[in-house]
Amino acid sequence: MSDAARHPDARVRRVVTLFEALAPADLARLGEVYAPQARFKDPFNEVQGPDAIGRIFAHMFETLEAPRFVVQDALVDGNQAFLTWDFECRRRGSRGAALRIHGGTHLRFDAQGRVLLHRDYWDAAEELYERLPLLGALMRWLKRRLSATSPSGGSR
């Protein structure tokens, strides 16, 4: 159990506990944590409602082996929270190394303490695309080219 799972804010504890132990059987209960009109957005999806959010996580379980979230930190201000996390998984059928994505989530709660907004922030280019054989080389070249500290990038 992470330190964030012992957070003093019950809303945060409930979300962190759910995500750190998330399993396919938990998807039917997302309505207990998410408001009916909850919005979810990440670099690949934008949906509304617990059922649609559940389909995103169902897809995660179908395509990835042993997906798991580890929440590192949780900050709360009124009806909002920000979580930092590591997501660990392996592509189903892959023999390669496990993938680790570091990201953050902005949460906004309703008056009943349910999630109204779940917005994930993580760098898809760095965390995914740079690891692909052909696309990765292009992404690394672009990153070097656009870097302010690179001899060929930055301001002139």
Secondary structure as GFF3:
##gff-version 3
##sequence-region A 1 156
A	DSSP	three_ten_helix	3	6	.	.	.	ID=ss1
A	DSSP	alpha_helix	10	20	.	.	.	ID=ss2
A	DSSP	three_ten_helix	24	32	.	.	.	ID=ss3
A	DSSP	beta_strand	34	41	.	.	.	ID=ss4
A	DSSP	beta_strand	46	48	.	.	.	ID=ss5
A	DSSP	alpha_helix	50	63	.	.	.	ID=ss6
A	DSSP	beta_strand	64	77	.	.	.	ID=ss7
A	DSSP	beta_strand	80	91	.	.	.	ID=ss8
A	DSSP	beta_strand	99	109	.	.	.	ID=ss9
A	DSSP	beta_strand	115	121	.	.	.	ID=ss10
A	DSSP	alpha_helix	124	127	.	.	.	ID=ss11
A	DSSP	three_ten_helix	129	131	.	.	.	ID=ss12
A	DSSP	alpha_helix	133	146	.	.	.	ID=ss13
###
